[in-house]
C-alpha cells in the first residue's frame, strides 16, 4: 500500500474513533464521576504512550530532557489532561452531547483570538468574518435555535464547553513551542497530569472502583480519545504528501458524531444543532482558506 493510501487510512480511522467520543463521554459519566473517569482514562493513555516509546526504542529520550523541560511538561500536564478534561467532562454532564461537542469544536477560532496577544499575530478582515460566523453558530446551538428569545437552558454548561476551547488552545500554542519528540513529551504531560489528578481526587473527590461499564468506558476514552488516535494521527501526517487533505477530514468528525449520538445514546438531534454546527465549521474553513 502506497504511503498516501496509508495516510488516508490512518486519518479515516482517527476521524471514526473521534466521532464516537461524545457518546463515550456521556455513557461513561453515567458510571463514573469526573475525576475517577479521568484517573482511569489517563492511566490507560500513559500505558499506550509508554509502549509506543518502548517499541520505537525512544525511552532513552526521557534521560536527555533538562529540568526546565520537565517543568514545562508539568505545566502542560496541568492544562491537559487535568484542567481540560475536568472542564469538558463537566460540560457533558450539564449539556446534551449534540450541544457540548460542537461548542468544543470552536477551538480553532479561539486559537486565532489567543494568537493575537500571545503570538503577536495580526487579525485579518476574513478572520473577523470567520469568528463572527462561528460564534453565531455557537449562539444558535446555545439557545437551541431560539435566537430571539435568547434563552439558554444551561449557561454553566455552555460556559464550560467554551472555556475548554481556551484551555485546549493554550495547550496547543505552548505545545507547538516544544520541539521535543511528540510521543515522549505527551507521555510526560500525562505522567504529570496523572499526579495532579491523583492529588485532586484525594482533596476533592474519592477513589471509585468502577463497575465493568465504567471501566470499559474509561479504557475506551484513554485509548481512542487520548492515546492510540494521537499516534495514528501523527503517522497519517508523516505519510501524507500534503497535510491539507488529511487535516480537512477532521471537519467530518462533528457531523459523524451527531449520527453516533443519535443511535448510541438516543438523543433526538434538533435542527438548531445541525445549523449551528454548519456555521461553526463554515467559519473555521473560511479562516483556514
Buried (B, 14 or more C-beta within 10 A) or exposed (E): EEEBEBBBBBBBBBBBBBBBBBBBBBBBBEBBBBBBBBBBBBBBBBBBBBEBBEEEEBEEBBEEBEEEBEEBBBEBBBBBBBBBBBBBBBBBBBBBBBBBBBBBBBBBBBBBBBBEEEEEEEEEEEBEEBBEBBBBBBBBBBBBBEBEEEEBBBEEBBBBBBBBBBBBBBBBBBBEEBEBBBBBBBBBBBBBBBBBBBEBBEEEBEEBEBEEEBBBBBBBBBBBBBBBBBBBBBBBBEBBEEEEEBBEBBBBBBBBBBEBBBEBBEBEBBEBBBBBBBBBBBBBBBBEE
